[in-house]
């Protein structure tokens, strides 16, 4: 449901090509879920456990359905076409042709650092399928842009530099005290 191409399992999965590997089974998904798609049906889930149950149910159609936060019944959508433009994994651009109001599901980890724009206008993002990025779009043609801020990565990179700086500073102080 989330786009996995391979599942490691203690036993073969019916209908999947399976190969034994070091005491476990590598099972290959027969059909690949697209990296980005316009959902044809949105299924609300009240919490993560409900989302997991929905994603693993026989009725869930990977690449066509999406699970979102909420309660109520299924929402039928018109679907459409999605084409991703080449680019950086931190700045993703999609050309969307929605046949009606829809939900673009992107196989990207949903995190607070992502920002979304549709036709240049900021839009809210939400989790889809429990852990992917979901963007609501209106009917018609749209340019959907997703960008993640790299500030947390840069700040994380400063940590090791700070440790090295402190270590050098302590070494210099230690030498000065020794004299």
Secondary structure, 3 states (H helix, E strand, C coil): CCCCCEEEECCCCCCCEEEEECCEEEEECCCCCCCEEECCEEEEECCHHHHHHHHCCCCCCCCCEEEEECCCCCEECCCEEEEEECCCCCEEEEEEEECCCEEEEEEEECCCCEEEEECCEEECCEEECCCEEEEEECCEEEEEEEEECCHHHHHHHHHHHHHHHHHHHHHHHHHHHHC
